[in-house]
Amino acid sequence: MSVVLGNRLGFAAEVGRPGPLCRVDLWAAGKWLTCDDNMAYVPQFRRDVLDAAAWLRSGKGSPLPFAGLSAEATHRRLTQRAGDDEPEADRQLRGRFQALLWGPTTDNVTAYLFRDKDHLVITLEFWREEHRRSHPEDAGAVFVVEIPAEVFVGILEGIAAALSAGPCESRS
């Protein structure tokens, strides 16, 4: 039995029965985010998701940092100089907005989160060349999700609750 939370066109999760490893499928803006690895190590994944929920519930999160730029353009600007030779100031700025840093299950996407009062804007981009070759429609695309903060936090808390239930499904 699986638990389904949210809406795939916004943000959604489907969580299998928990155990040390558990199937966790995530969607945002209609895209399956966990297409590379949907088996989460439950103790780490659950902790990371709960930390994100608590951080957001406390009102944290910053608005779009560049006046006049859309969320998509901001995403591109934040990632354009990422790398070994990135200036420290750029790395720190980018770090303020990084999101979905939940281990190997979500490390195939670059995601940023921006807060506008009670709403969140999440931007996502698949970065692995293998993914871009097998899904050419995703190459260079930045996907944008706008969602009420309370709804997103509720989904995250629902994921954590589902991961604390019983033995996990082993199928992927």
C-alpha positions in Angstrom: 0.0 0.0 0.0 1.2 3.5 -0.9 0.5 6.9 0.5 -0.1 9.6 -2.1 0.1 13.3 -1.1 -0.3 16.5 -3.1 -0.9 17.1 -6.8 1.6 16.0 -9.5 1.1 19.2 -11.4 2.2 21.1 -8.3 4.2 19.1 -5.8 3.3 15.5 -4.9 4.8 12.4 -3.2 4.0 8.7 -3.3 5.5 6.8 -0.4 5.7 3.0 -0.2 5.6 1.1 3.1 8.6 2.2 5.2 11.6 0.2 6.3 15.3 0.9 6.1 14.8 1.6 2.4 11.6 2.8 0.9 10.2 3.8 -2.5 9.6 7.5 -2.6 8.4 9.0 -5.8 8.3 12.8 -6.0 6.7 15.0 -8.7 6.8 18.7 -9.3 5.3 20.7 -12.2 4.2 17.3 -13.7 7.8 15.9 -13.8 8.9 12.8 -12.0 11.8 14.0 -9.9 13.0 10.7 -8.5 13.3 9.0 -11.8 17.0 8.2 -11.2 16.7 6.8 -7.7 13.4 6.4 -5.9 14.7 4.2 -3.1 15.3 6.4 -0.1 17.3 5.5 3.0 14.5 6.2 5.4 16.4 7.6 8.5 18.3 10.2 6.5 15.5 11.1 4.1 12.8 11.4 6.8 15.1 13.6 8.9 15.9 15.9 5.9 12.3 16.2 5.0 11.3 17.0 8.6 14.1 19.6 8.8 12.8 21.3 5.7 9.3 21.3 7.0 10.4 22.8 10.4 12.5 25.4 8.6 9.5 26.5 6.4 7.0 26.3 9.3 9.2 28.8 11.2 8.7 31.3 8.4 12.2 31.0 6.9 12.9 31.4 3.3 13.9 34.4 1.2 12.2 36.2 -1.7 13.5 36.2 -5.2 16.9 38.0 -4.9 17.1 39.8 -8.2 14.6 42.6 -8.8 12.7 42.2 -12.1 13.8 38.7 -12.8 11.3 35.8 -13.1 11.8 32.7 -11.0 13.1 30.8 -14.1 15.6 33.6 -14.9 16.7 33.7 -11.2 17.3 30.0 -11.3 19.5 30.3 -14.4 21.4 33.2 -12.9 22.0 31.3 -9.6 23.4 28.3 -11.5 25.3 30.0 -14.3 28.5 30.3 -12.3 28.2 27.3 -10.1 31.3 25.2 -10.0 34.9 24.9 -8.7 35.8 28.4 -9.7 32.6 30.0 -8.4 33.2 33.1 -6.2 32.4 32.5 -2.6 29.8 35.3 -2.5 27.9 33.6 -5.4 28.2 30.2 -3.6 26.8 31.7 -0.4 23.9 33.4 -2.3 23.1 30.2 -4.1 23.2 28.3 -0.9 20.5 30.5 0.7 18.0 29.2 -1.9 19.0 25.6 -2.5 16.2 23.1 -1.8 15.3 19.4 -1.9 18.7 18.5 -0.6 17.5 15.1 0.6 20.3 12.8 -0.4 20.7 10.5 -3.4 17.0 10.3 -4.0 16.8 14.0 -5.1 20.4 14.7 -6.1 19.6 14.5 -9.8 17.9 17.9 -9.8 19.0 21.4 -9.0 16.3 23.1 -7.0 15.8 26.5 -5.4 13.1 27.7 -3.1 11.9 31.3 -2.8 9.3 32.6 -0.3 6.8 35.4 -0.9 5.0 35.7 2.4 2.7 32.6 2.6 3.6 31.2 -0.8 6.6 29.4 -2.1 8.1 29.3 -5.6 10.3 26.2 -6.3 12.4 26.0 -9.4 13.9 22.7 -10.6 16.2 21.6 -13.4 17.5 18.1 -14.2 21.3 18.4 -14.5 22.6 14.9 -15.4 23.6 14.5 -19.0 22.2 10.9 -19.1 18.8 12.3 -18.1 18.9 15.0 -20.7 19.8 12.6 -23.4 17.0 10.2 -22.5 14.5 13.1 -22.0 15.5 15.7 -24.5 12.3 17.7 -23.7 13.9 18.4 -20.2 17.3 19.6 -21.6 17.8 23.1 -20.5 14.3 23.4 -19.1 13.6 25.0 -15.7 10.4 23.9 -14.1 8.5 26.3 -11.8 6.0 25.4 -9.0 4.1 27.9 -7.0 2.5 26.5 -3.9 1.1 27.8 -0.6 3.8 27.3 2.1 1.2 25.5 4.3 0.4 23.0 1.6 4.0 22.2 0.9 4.8 21.8 4.6 1.8 19.5 4.9 3.0 17.3 2.1 6.5 17.2 3.7 5.0 16.3 7.1 2.8 13.7 5.4 5.9 12.1 3.8 7.6 11.9 7.2 4.5 10.4 8.8 4.2 7.8 6.0 7.9 6.9 6.4 7.4 6.1 10.1 4.7 3.4 9.5 5.7 -0.2 8.8 7.9 -2.4 6.5 8.8 -0.9 3.1 7.8 -2.1 -0.3 10.9 -3.2 -2.1 9.7 -2.7 -5.7 10.7 0.4 -7.6 
